[in-house]
Amino acid sequence: MSPLPEYLPQLTLTKDQWKRMLSPLSEDAPTGEYLVYEGTYDKIREARRHDDPSLPQGDWKIALKKANWDEVLDLCVDTLNTRSKDIQIVAWVTEALLRLHGYVGLKAGLQLLIYFCENYWEKLYPPIEEEGDKELRLSPMVWLNEKLSLQLGDVPITAPTTNDAPPYTFIDRENAWALENRPIKEKKAAEAEGKVTRAKFLTSSTLTSRAFCVDLAKDLHENIDLIDQLNELLNEYCGKEAPSFGKFRDILVNIHRVVDLMVKEKPAYDNEEEETDDIDETTQTAILKKIAKTDMAPPICSRSEAYRRLAEAADYLLRTEPHSPTPYLVKRAIGWGNMSLTELLMELVNSENDLAGIYNLLGIKFDKD
């Protein structure tokens, strides 16, 4: 059995549960039995079921059901550990781990899929038909590419360190950027409805730590590598019948591109401890000598350099004066730096009449649409 990745026991389940999931059920029947018709699939599907709140309910409104991902995971893991090695159930484990633990959970799920294919392919469920037809066996992989891929963008990619902004997902970002191409009146209406705007996303991104973004980018990169491994493995087993993971991979790549951009926009710091006020005289002398030998910082030569230094100053103040409003205001201003004048005015001014007055003062034509 392959060594267990160190992070797996952190994802809800115990180390013993993970090991049992990877181990054969018995010598005589290492993959157990096929459970598609005896109710297990139905129980898992019901736990996964999630009513769409955007659909009209008519006059008879009922409580909307939400998916219970903890229950999905428990049902799937118990089945894999005691009754059946089924790739469809592993695919549902992957979905539950994604919903519960984000891209770290997805990593664990993809590794499970690879492991099951490598170690149980001949006797894995769903079975390969007698005439060699692999359609049933590969249907969970098709589901992975066509359906689970649509959930990849619904994981938070920002994690503000303050309560000044909520976390947002890749889907939120895509919708916010699309909203920017709509008429002003439509954008104002969307903002009034609480929809995510470009300004809101940028504020949330600005308040997110660099460490979070770096870890996120690493997880996404590893997931891209894993889906490539799974694709290569199925090409080896199935040849021309192997399903494509193109849609799944493309979405991961697009999310990684956005997160990587967020990393590049944030300054990196050394792990040196910050100076404190209660430094003894000897230490002060050493610091002064070090400063004397150090060249002054070069002049700012570009817009990006100016904003980088502003971000450094804001992060320093955030660490040393966390109760001061100054670093939060500076970070907010940095977010404004990525906006056009129109976008900034729309965020700051709520009244259409006031907005028209400012445009008139600046000598700019105001278009209500």
C-alpha positions as CSV (number, residue, x, y, z in Angstrom):
1,M,0.0,0.0,0.0
2,S,1.3,3.5,-0.9
3,P,2.3,5.7,2.1
4,L,-0.5,7.9,3.4
5,P,-0.1,11.6,2.6
6,E,0.6,13.5,5.9
7,Y,-2.3,15.9,5.5
8,L,-5.0,13.3,4.9
9,P,-5.8,12.6,8.6
10,Q,-6.5,16.3,9.0
11,L,-9.5,16.1,6.7
12,T,-12.4,15.0,9.0
13,L,-11.5,11.3,9.0
14,T,-9.1,9.3,11.2
15,K,-5.9,7.8,9.9
16,D,-7.4,4.3,10.5
17,Q,-10.4,5.2,8.3
18,W,-8.1,6.3,5.5
19,K,-6.0,3.2,5.7
20,R,-9.1,0.9,5.6
21,M,-10.4,2.8,2.6
22,L,-7.2,2.0,0.7
23,S,-7.0,-1.7,1.9
24,P,-8.7,-4.7,0.3
25,L,-12.0,-5.8,1.9
26,S,-11.0,-9.5,2.0
27,E,-8.7,-11.9,0.2
28,D,-11.5,-13.6,-1.6
29,A,-13.4,-10.4,-2.6
30,P,-11.0,-7.5,-2.3
31,T,-13.5,-5.1,-3.9
32,G,-16.6,-6.5,-2.2
33,E,-19.9,-6.3,-4.0
34,Y,-21.7,-3.9,-6.4
35,L,-24.3,-2.0,-4.5
36,V,-26.0,0.1,-7.2
37,Y,-29.4,-1.6,-6.8
38,E,-29.7,-2.2,-3.0
39,G,-30.2,1.3,-1.7
40,T,-26.7,2.6,-0.8
41,Y,-26.6,4.8,-3.9
42,D,-30.0,6.2,-3.2
43,K,-29.0,7.2,0.4
44,I,-25.9,9.0,-0.8
45,R,-27.8,10.8,-3.6
46,E,-30.4,12.0,-1.0
47,A,-27.7,13.3,1.3
48,R,-26.1,15.1,-1.7
49,R,-29.4,16.6,-2.9
50,H,-29.5,20.4,-2.7
51,D,-32.5,22.4,-3.8
52,D,-31.8,25.5,-5.9
53,P,-33.1,28.6,-4.1
54,S,-33.2,30.6,-7.3
55,L,-35.9,28.4,-8.8
56,P,-39.6,29.6,-8.4
57,Q,-41.7,27.7,-5.9
58,G,-45.1,29.0,-6.7
59,D,-47.7,29.4,-4.0
60,W,-46.7,26.3,-2.1
61,K,-43.4,27.2,-0.6
62,I,-41.5,24.4,1.3
63,A,-38.3,24.4,3.2
64,L,-35.4,24.0,0.8
65,K,-33.1,21.0,1.3
66,K,-29.4,21.6,1.6
67,A,-26.8,19.0,0.9
68,N,-25.3,17.4,4.0
69,W,-21.7,16.9,3.0
70,D,-20.6,15.4,6.4
71,E,-23.3,12.7,5.9
72,V,-22.3,12.1,2.3
73,L,-18.7,11.6,3.4
74,D,-19.7,9.3,6.3
75,L,-21.9,7.1,4.1
76,C,-19.3,6.9,1.3
77,V,-16.4,6.1,3.6
78,D,-18.4,3.4,5.5
79,T,-19.3,1.8,2.2
80,L,-15.7,1.8,0.9
81,N,-14.4,0.5,4.1
82,T,-16.8,-2.3,4.7
83,R,-18.8,-3.3,1.6
84,S,-17.6,-2.1,-1.9
85,K,-14.6,-0.5,-3.7
86,D,-16.7,1.6,-6.1
87,I,-15.2,4.4,-8.2
88,Q,-18.5,6.2,-8.3
89,I,-18.5,6.3,-4.5
90,V,-14.9,7.5,-4.5
91,A,-16.0,10.3,-6.9
92,W,-18.7,11.3,-4.4
93,V,-16.0,11.3,-1.6
94,T,-14.0,13.7,-3.8
95,E,-17.0,15.9,-4.1
96,A,-17.7,15.9,-0.4
97,L,-14.0,16.6,0.4
98,L,-14.1,19.6,-2.0
99,R,-17.2,21.0,-0.4
100,L,-15.9,20.5,3.2
101,H,-12.2,21.3,2.8
102,G,-11.7,23.2,-0.5
103,Y,-8.8,22.5,-2.8
104,V,-6.9,20.5,-0.1
105,G,-9.9,18.2,0.1
106,L,-9.9,17.9,-3.7
107,K,-6.3,16.8,-3.6
108,A,-7.2,14.0,-1.2
109,G,-10.1,12.9,-3.4
110,L,-8.0,12.9,-6.6
111,Q,-5.3,10.8,-4.9
112,L,-8.0,8.3,-3.8
113,L,-9.2,8.0,-7.4
114,I,-5.7,7.4,-8.7
115,Y,-5.0,4.9,-6.0
116,F,-8.2,2.9,-6.6
117,C,-7.5,2.8,-10.4
118,E,-3.9,1.7,-9.9
119,N,-4.7,-1.0,-7.3
120,Y,-8.2,-2.3,-8.1
121,W,-8.8,-1.6,-11.8
122,E,-9.6,-5.2,-12.8
123,K,-12.2,-5.8,-10.1
124,L,-13.3,-2.2,-9.4
125,Y,-17.0,-1.2,-9.5
126,P,-18.9,-0.2,-11.6
127,P,-17.8,-3.3,-13.5
128,I,-16.5,-3.5,-17.0
129,E,-19.1,-5.3,-19.2
130,E,-18.3,-8.8,-20.4
131,E,-17.7,-7.7,-24.0
132,G,-15.2,-5.2,-22.7
133,D,-17.4,-2.1,-22.8
134,K,-16.0,0.4,-20.4
135,E,-18.8,3.0,-20.5
136,L,-20.3,2.0,-17.1
137,R,-16.8,1.9,-15.5
138,L,-15.9,5.3,-16.9
139,S,-19.2,7.1,-16.2
140,P,-17.9,8.5,-12.8
141,M,-14.9,10.0,-14.6
142,V,-17.3,11.6,-17.1
143,W,-19.3,13.0,-14.2
144,L,-16.1,14.3,-12.7
145,N,-15.3,16.3,-15.8
146,E,-18.8,17.5,-16.7
147,K,-20.4,18.0,-13.3
148,L,-17.9,18.2,-10.5
149,S,-15.9,20.7,-12.6
150,L,-18.8,23.2,-12.2
151,Q,-18.2,23.2,-8.4
152,L,-14.5,24.0,-8.6
153,G,-15.1,27.7,-8.8
154,D,-17.4,27.7,-5.7
155,V,-14.5,27.5,-3.2
156,P,-13.4,30.8,-1.4
157,I,-10.2,32.2,-2.9
158,T,-10.1,35.2,-0.6
159,A,-9.9,35.1,3.2
160,P,-9.9,38.6,4.6
161,T,-8.1,39.0,7.9
162,T,-10.7,41.5,9.1
163,N,-14.5,41.8,9.2
164,D,-14.4,44.6,6.6
165,A,-15.1,42.2,3.7
166,P,-16.5,38.6,3.3
167,P,-14.6,35.8,1.5
168,Y,-15.3,35.4,-2.2
169,T,-15.1,32.6,-4.7
170,F,-13.7,32.4,-8.3
171,I,-17.3,32.4,-9.5
172,D,-17.9,35.6,-7.6
173,R,-14.9,37.1,-9.3
174,E,-16.0,36.1,-12.8
175,N,-19.5,37.5,-12.2
176,A,-18.1,40.7,-10.8
177,W,-15.8,41.2,-13.8
178,A,-18.7,40.5,-16.2
179,L,-20.8,43.1,-14.3
180,E,-18.3,45.7,-15.2
181,N,-19.3,45.5,-18.8
182,R,-22.9,46.3,-18.0
183,P,-24.5,49.8,-18.1
184,I,-24.0,52.0,-15.0
185,K,-27.7,51.8,-14.1
186,E,-27.6,48.0,-14.2
187,K,-24.4,47.9,-12.1
188,K,-25.9,50.1,-9.4
189,A,-29.0,47.9,-9.3
190,A,-26.9,44.8,-9.0
191,E,-24.9,46.4,-6.1
192,A,-28.2,47.4,-4.4
193,E,-29.2,43.7,-4.5
194,G,-26.0,42.8,-2.8
195,K,-24.2,41.2,-5.7
196,V,-20.5,41.1,-5.8
197,T,-18.8,43.9,-7.6
198,R,-15.2,44.3,-8.8
199,A,-14.6,46.8,-6.0
200,K,-15.9,44.4,-3.4
201,F,-13.8,41.6,-4.7
202,L,-10.7,43.7,-4.8
203,T,-11.2,44.9,-1.2
204,S,-11.6,41.3,-0.1
205,S,-8.5,40.3,-2.0
206,T,-6.5,43.2,-0.6
207,L,-7.4,42.1,3.0
208,T,-6.3,38.5,2.3
209,S,-2.9,37.5,3.5
210,R,-0.1,36.6,1.1
211,A,0.4,33.3,3.0
212,F,-3.2,32.2,2.3
213,C,-2.8,33.0,-1.4
214,V,0.6,31.2,-1.6
215,D,-0.9,28.0,0.0
216,L,-3.9,28.2,-2.3
217,A,-1.8,28.5,-5.4
218,K,0.3,25.5,-4.3
219,D,-2.9,23.4,-3.7
220,L,-4.3,24.3,-7.1
221,H,-1.0,23.5,-8.9
222,E,-0.9,20.1,-7.2
223,N,-4.5,19.4,-8.2
224,I,-3.6,20.2,-11.8
225,D,-0.7,17.7,-11.6
226,L,-3.1,15.1,-10.1
227,I,-5.7,15.4,-12.8
228,D,-2.9,15.1,-15.4
229,Q,-1.8,11.8,-13.6
230,L,-5.4,10.5,-13.6
231,N,-5.8,11.4,-17.3
232,E,-2.5,9.6,-18.1
233,L,-3.5,6.5,-16.1
234,L,-6.9,6.2,-17.9
235,N,-5.3,6.7,-21.3
236,E,-3.0,3.8,-20.4
237,Y,-5.9,1.6,-19.3
238,C,-8.6,2.6,-21.9
239,G,-6.8,4.1,-24.9
240,K,-9.3,5.8,-27.2
241,E,-12.1,5.1,-24.8
242,A,-10.5,7.2,-22.0
243,P,-12.6,10.2,-21.1
244,S,-11.3,13.8,-21.3
245,F,-10.6,15.9,-18.2
246,G,-10.1,19.0,-20.3
247,K,-13.0,21.0,-18.8
248,F,-12.0,20.1,-15.2
249,R,-8.3,21.0,-15.9
250,D,-9.1,24.3,-17.7
251,I,-11.2,25.5,-14.8
252,L,-8.4,24.7,-12.3
253,V,-5.9,26.5,-14.5
254,N,-8.1,29.6,-14.7
255,I,-8.5,29.6,-10.9
256,H,-4.8,29.1,-10.4
257,R,-4.0,32.0,-12.8
258,V,-6.2,34.4,-10.7
259,V,-4.7,33.2,-7.4
260,D,-1.2,33.5,-8.8
261,L,-1.9,37.1,-9.8
262,M,-3.1,37.8,-6.2
263,V,0.2,36.4,-4.9
264,K,2.2,38.6,-7.2
265,E,0.3,41.7,-6.1
266,K,1.3,41.1,-2.5
267,P,4.7,41.8,-1.1
268,A,6.8,39.1,0.4
269,Y,8.5,39.4,3.8
270,D,11.5,37.9,5.5
271,N,10.9,35.9,8.6
272,E,12.8,38.4,10.7
273,E,11.0,39.6,13.9
274,E,9.8,43.2,14.0
275,E,11.8,45.7,16.0
276,T,10.3,46.7,19.4
277,D,10.6,49.8,21.5
278,D,12.3,48.1,24.4
279,I,15.7,47.4,22.7
280,D,18.8,47.6,24.8
281,E,21.6,50.1,24.0
282,T,24.0,47.5,22.5
283,T,21.3,46.3,20.1
284,Q,20.4,49.9,19.2
285,T,24.1,50.5,18.3
286,A,24.2,47.4,16.2
287,I,21.0,48.5,14.4
288,L,22.4,52.0,13.8
289,K,25.6,50.5,12.3
290,K,23.6,48.2,10.1
291,I,21.5,51.2,8.9
292,A,24.7,53.2,8.2
293,K,26.0,50.4,6.0
294,T,22.7,50.0,4.1
295,D,22.0,51.9,1.0
296,M,18.8,54.0,1.0
297,A,15.8,52.5,-0.8
298,P,15.9,53.3,-4.5
299,P,13.4,55.8,-5.8
300,I,10.0,54.6,-6.9
301,C,10.1,54.1,-10.7
302,S,6.8,52.6,-11.5
303,R,3.1,52.5,-10.6
304,S,3.3,48.9,-9.4
305,E,6.3,49.7,-7.2
306,A,4.4,52.5,-5.6
307,Y,1.5,50.3,-4.8
308,R,3.8,47.5,-3.6
309,R,5.4,49.9,-1.1
310,L,2.0,51.1,0.1
311,A,1.0,47.5,0.7
312,E,4.2,46.9,2.7
313,A,3.5,49.9,4.8
314,A,-0.1,48.9,5.4
315,D,1.0,45.3,6.3
316,Y,3.6,46.6,8.7
317,L,1.0,48.9,10.4
318,L,-1.5,46.0,10.5
319,R,1.0,43.9,12.5
320,T,2.2,46.7,14.8
321,E,-1.0,48.7,15.2
322,P,-3.9,46.3,14.6
323,H,-6.4,48.5,16.3
324,S,-5.6,51.6,14.2
325,P,-7.9,52.3,11.2
326,T,-4.9,53.6,9.2
327,P,-3.7,50.2,7.6
328,Y,-7.3,49.3,6.7
329,L,-7.8,52.6,5.0
330,V,-4.5,52.3,3.1
331,K,-5.5,48.8,1.9
332,R,-8.8,50.1,0.8
333,A,-7.1,52.8,-1.1
334,I,-4.8,50.2,-2.8
335,G,-7.9,48.4,-4.0
336,W,-9.2,51.7,-5.4
337,G,-6.0,52.0,-7.4
338,N,-7.1,49.2,-9.7
339,M,-10.4,51.0,-10.5
340,S,-11.3,53.5,-13.1
341,L,-12.6,56.9,-12.0
342,T,-16.1,55.7,-13.0
343,E,-15.8,52.6,-10.8
344,L,-14.5,54.5,-7.8
345,L,-17.2,57.1,-8.0
346,M,-19.9,54.4,-8.2
347,E,-18.5,52.8,-5.1
348,L,-18.3,56.1,-3.1
349,V,-21.5,57.8,-4.3
350,N,-24.9,56.1,-3.9
351,S,-27.2,58.9,-5.2
352,E,-27.5,59.1,-9.0
353,N,-28.1,62.9,-8.7
354,D,-24.9,63.4,-6.6
355,L,-23.0,61.2,-9.1
356,A,-24.3,63.4,-12.0
357,G,-23.3,66.5,-10.1
358,I,-19.7,65.3,-9.6
359,Y,-19.5,64.3,-13.3
360,N,-20.7,67.8,-14.2
361,L,-18.1,69.4,-12.0
362,L,-15.4,67.3,-13.6
363,G,-16.6,68.1,-17.1
364,I,-17.4,64.5,-17.8
365,K,-20.5,63.4,-19.6
366,F,-22.8,61.4,-17.3
367,D,-24.5,58.4,-18.9
368,K,-27.4,57.0,-16.8
369,D,-27.4,53.8,-18.8
